[in-house]
Amino acid sequence: MKLSNLVGAIGLLSVIETSVAYPGMGKTVTEIKAREPDNEPPPVLIGDIKDGGTTPIGKTIARILLEQESGESMEGGYKVPGLLGTQKCKKDTCCTWWYIARAMDIVFRGPSGRCNKFARAAVRLAFHDAGTWSQVLADQGKDWGGADGSIALSNSEEFRPENNGLQDIIKKARVWQKTFGVGMGDLIQFAANHAVVTCPLGPRVRTFVGRKDSKKAAIDGLLPGVNDSADKLIKLFQDKTISPHELVALLGAHTTSEQFFVDPKRRGDPQDGTPGVWDTLFYNQTIGTGPLPKKVFRFASDIAISQDPRTADEWAEFAGPGGQDHWNEDWAYSFIRLSLLGVNNINQLTECTKVLPMPRKTFKGAMELLKNE
């Protein structure tokens, strides 16, 4: 997209953020600690902030990863300092990301106000880039992979079977990178956070940029499979410093997913009845506490985690009363951790949450069974 066309589209759609800033989500350490499961060890720090961080941003992210500070933010009111490419814009890291967010507004939102197939693919892409990291392998000196953009920058990773269906969103990411000149690792994770908050009911997750890119393909075999057992999944994610509690939260992203390759005869079938909305219906329908439309396709791995004694209670909490806020909170913590796997310059990152759109709770046809857009 040419810059002139982008600016014109932004003006026509009137997408300039006008909300008033106010800090955080008001979560206290006591409230956060009250939700920690008794049978899990406390969260650990990763990357270059294992010591708690040496810079203000490093210390902030450390507190988030330890769940001592909220992973969500309603900070808004960002005033773009200048046109893209000007010196005024270049002096403010978040300025370029403001323009990127406005471009994503156009791509990720369907005509009804729900998030569309590109938004859903963006969430999956972020997971498939960041999830290719292992603490055990890193300790052995194989410390590559993770949120480094390699899924789009290497010559092979994109074409692995587990990444089937991501090619269209990768093409868009490459166009955005060429247009705006930002890092691919940052772009992929930023797109996921934008996509989630574009979905009605989705949280506004705190968003950090400044990762180092890599063209080296991630080590194969580090992503989960849809037929994996609960034991295999829990061990796989614990090796990524992600607890069973956090795993349950991350699997909730299937609320917006559709399958095309697990069963080709049922191409496009969603994992819950509302694939354009970031709701907890996925948790209900996976365990059978909500009506199950014929088109809903449940993954065997999701069913396994929903029934395992180590994760069933948390699954039921997300499915129950108050589950939406609980899940959004836990998603934010879990995804921020995921999005920083393999990132070893966390102390030098910049927070740009303020350029994301604000959360939405309404859309057209809210009472209908949602259809794909």
Residue pairs with C-beta under 8 A, 6 or more apart in sequence:
1 103
1 175
1 179
3 84
3 85
3 179
6 84
6 99
6 102
6 103
6 179
7 83
7 84
9 106
10 16
10 99
10 102
13 105
13 106
15 102
15 105
15 106
15 357
16 80
16 102
17 76
17 77
17 78
17 98
17 355
17 357
17 358
19 74
19 76
19 77
19 358
20 76
20 77
21 75
21 76
21 77
21 354
22 74
22 75
22 76
23 73
23 74
23 75
24 69
24 70
24 72
24 73
24 74
24 75
25 70
25 72
25 73
25 74
25 329
26 70
27 69
27 70
27 329
29 68
32 67
32 68
32 70
33 67
35 326
35 329
35 330
36 42
36 67
36 245
37 245
37 313
37 314
39 310
40 243
40 244
40 245
41 243
42 66
43 65
43 66
43 67
43 241
43 243
43 333
43 337
44 50
44 65
44 241
45 51
45 52
45 62
45 65
45 66
46 65
46 241
46 337
46 340
46 341
46 343
46 346
47 340
47 342
47 343
47 344
47 345
47 346
48 58
48 344
48 345
48 346
48 347
49 58
49 59
49 61
49 62
49 65
49 346
49 347
52 58
52 59
52 62
53 59
53 60
53 61
53 62
53 346
53 347
54 347
55 347
55 348
57 208
57 346
57 347
57 348
57 349
57 350
57 351
58 346
58 347
58 349
60 69
60 351
61 208
61 336
61 340
61 346
61 349
63 69
64 70
64 71
64 206
64 333
64 336
65 333
65 336
65 337
65 340
67 333
70 206
70 329
70 332
71 205
71 206
71 329
71 332
71 333
71 335
71 336
72 203
72 204
72 205
72 206
72 328
72 329
72 332
73 204
73 206
73 353
73 354
74 204
74 358
74 359
75 353
75 354
76 354
76 358
77 354
78 94
78 98
78 354
78 355
80 89
80 95
80 98
80 99
81 88
81 89
81 91
81 92
81 95
82 88
82 89
82 95
83 89
84 95
84 96
84 99
84 180
88 95
89 95
89 96
90 96
93 209
93 210
93 350
93 352
94 350
94 352
94 354
94 355
96 180
96 181
96 182
97 182
97 190
97 209
97 352
97 355
98 355
99 180
100 176
100 180
100 182
100 187
100 190
100 355
101 190
101 194
101 355
101 356
101 357
103 176
103 179
104 176
104 191
104 194
104 195
104 198
105 194
105 198
105 357
107 118
107 119
107 172
108 115
108 116
108 118
108 119
108 122
108 194
108 195
108 198
109 115
109 116
109 119
109 198
110 116
110 276
110 373
111 364
111 373
112 276
112 363
112 364
112 365
112 373
113 200
113 360
113 362
113 363
113 364
114 199
114 200
114 276
114 277
114 363
114 370
114 373
115 195
115 198
115 199
115 200
115 202
115 256
115 276
115 277
115 278
116 276
116 373
117 258
117 372
117 373
118 168
118 169
118 172
118 195
119 194
119 195
119 198
119 199
119 256
120 195
120 256
120 257
120 258
120 275
121 165
121 166
121 168
121 169
122 169
122 188
122 191
122 192
122 194
122 195
123 192
123 195
123 196
123 253
123 256
123 257
124 165
124 166
124 169
124 253
124 257
125 151
125 166
125 169
125 170
125 173
125 188
125 191
125 192
126 147
126 188
126 189
126 191
126 192
126 338
126 339
127 192
127 250
127 253
127 338
128 151
128 162
128 163
128 166
128 223
129 146
129 147
129 148
129 149
129 150
129 151
129 152
129 185
129 188
129 189
129 218
130 146
130 147
130 188
130 189
130 338
130 339
130 340
130 341
130 342
131 222
131 223
131 224
131 240
131 338
131 341
132 145
132 146
132 150
132 151
132 157
132 218
132 219
132 222
132 223
133 145
133 146
133 218
133 222
133 240
133 341
133 342
134 142
134 145
134 219
134 222
134 239
134 240
135 239
135 240
135 241
136 239
137 143
137 219
138 342
142 219
143 342
143 344
144 150
144 214
144 216
144 218
144 219
144 342
145 218
145 219
145 222
145 341
145 342
146 218
146 340
146 341
146 342
146 343
147 185
147 188
147 189
147 211
147 338
147 339
147 340
147 341
147 342
147 343
148 185
148 211
148 212
148 213
148 214
148 218
148 342
148 343
149 183
149 184
149 185
149 186
149 187
149 188
149 211
149 213
149 214
150 157
150 213
150 214
150 215
150 216
150 217
150 218
151 157
151 158
151 163
151 166
151 170
151 188
151 218
152 158
152 170
152 173
152 174
152 184
152 188
153 184
153 213
153 214
153 215
154 214
154 215
154 216
154 217
154 218
155 215
155 217
156 217
157 163
157 217
157 218
158 166
158 167
158 170
160 220
161 261
162 223
162 225
164 260
164 261
165 260
165 261
169 191
173 184
173 187
173 188
173 191
176 182
176 187
176 191
177 183
177 184
177 187
180 187
182 209
183 209
183 210
183 211
183 212
183 213
184 213
185 211
185 212
185 213
185 214
185 343
186 209
186 210
186 211
189 207
189 211
189 339
190 207
190 209
190 352
192 335
192 339
193 204
193 205
193 207
193 335
193 339
193 356
194 356
194 357
196 202
196 203
196 205
196 278
196 331
196 335
197 203
197 204
197 205
197 356
197 357
197 358
197 359
197 360
198 357
198 360
199 256
199 276
199 277
199 278
200 276
200 277
200 278
200 279
200 360
200 361
200 362
200 363
200 366
201 277
201 278
201 279
201 324
201 328
201 359
201 360
201 361
202 278
202 328
202 359
203 278
203 328
203 329
203 331
203 332
203 359
204 353
204 356
204 358
204 359
205 331
205 332
205 335
205 336
205 353
206 332
206 336
206 351
206 353
207 351
207 352
207 353
207 356
208 336
208 339
208 340
208 346
208 349
208 350
208 351
208 352
209 349
209 350
209 352
210 345
210 348
210 349
210 350
211 343
211 345
211 349
212 343
212 344
212 345
222 236
224 232
224 233
224 236
224 237
224 301
225 301
226 259
226 262
226 299
226 300
226 301
227 299
227 300
227 301
228 236
228 301
228 304
229 301
229 304
230 301
230 304
230 305
230 307
230 308
230 310
230 311
231 308
233 247
233 301
233 304
233 305
234 244
234 247
234 305
234 308
234 310
234 311
237 243
237 244
237 246
237 247
237 250
238 244
240 338
240 341
241 337
241 341
242 250
242 334
242 337
242 338
244 310
244 311
244 314
245 311
245 314
245 330
246 330
246 333
246 334
246 337
247 305
247 311
247 334
248 305
248 311
248 314
248 315
248 318
248 330
249 314
249 318
249 327
249 330
249 331
249 333
249 334
250 331
250 334
250 335
250 338
251 302
251 305
252 280
252 282
252 283
252 318
252 327
252 331
253 331
254 271
254 272
254 282
254 299
254 302
255 271
255 272
255 274
255 275
255 277
255 278
255 279
255 280
255 281
255 282
256 275
256 276
256 277
256 278
257 270
257 271
257 275
258 268
258 269
258 270
258 271
258 275
258 372
259 266
259 267
259 268
259 269
259 270
259 271
259 297
259 299
260 267
260 268
262 297
262 299
263 269
263 297
266 295
266 297
268 372
269 295
269 296
269 297
270 295
270 296
270 297
270 372
271 282
271 286
271 296
271 297
271 298
271 299
271 302
272 279
272 281
272 282
272 284
272 285
272 286
272 296
273 281
273 285
273 290
273 291
273 292
273 293
273 295
273 296
273 369
273 370
274 281
274 369
274 370
275 370
275 372
276 363
276 370
276 372
276 373
277 363
277 370
278 328
279 324
280 318
280 319
280 323
280 324
280 327
281 290
283 306
283 315
283 316
283 318
283 319
283 323
283 327
284 290
284 319
285 291
285 292
285 296
285 298
286 298
286 302
286 303
286 306
286 315
287 306
287 307
287 315
287 316
287 319
289 319
290 319
293 369
305 311
305 315
306 312
306 315
317 323
317 326
318 326
318 327
318 330
340 346
343 349
